[in-house]
Amino acid sequence: MRCVVQRVSSASVTAGEYHAGFSGPGLLVLAGFETSDRVDALRWMADKLAGLRIFSDAEGKMNLNVNQVSGRVLVVSQFTLHAAVRKGNRPSFMRSAPPDMALDLYNVFVEEMRLRIPAGVQTGVFGADMQVALVNDGPVTLWIDTAHPE
């Protein structure tokens, strides 16, 4: 599993008539799944995201996690995070989980996040063409990969 995580002051997603989002502190999580992902990796990622100390404390240091600032989370599926671009100019998505498998992994991941984020977790629409808007706070953007946890 691979995530791009952004500390945001607001985030929203629109897919046709569907709209979700929030203003106030929180995280925008773009989540991509690959065929080798297992539930333990999804739980590890949910724990990591809930515990990331990337929000500022009273002294301006990144020292608080999303729950400590009563922040919310918007999770958007993004299969393109597993694009291979080494050969040629057209990305290959062979490592991305097939849609049925990715949907199952996505649903498990969202539920794991909801268990950890009391202020709320919203989602995009899996597999839909979405428009994502955000105000990146900082900016703070992190790349987290369960295959290469650093």
Buried (B, 14 or more C-beta within 10 A) or exposed (E): BBBBBBBBBBBBBBBEEEEBBBEEBBBBBBBBBBEEBEEEBBBBBBEBBBEBEBBBEEEEEBEBBBBEBEBBBBBBBBBEBBBEEEEEEEEEBEBBBEEEBBBBBBEBBBEBBBEBBEBBBBBBBBEEEBEBEBEBBEEBBBEBBBEEEE
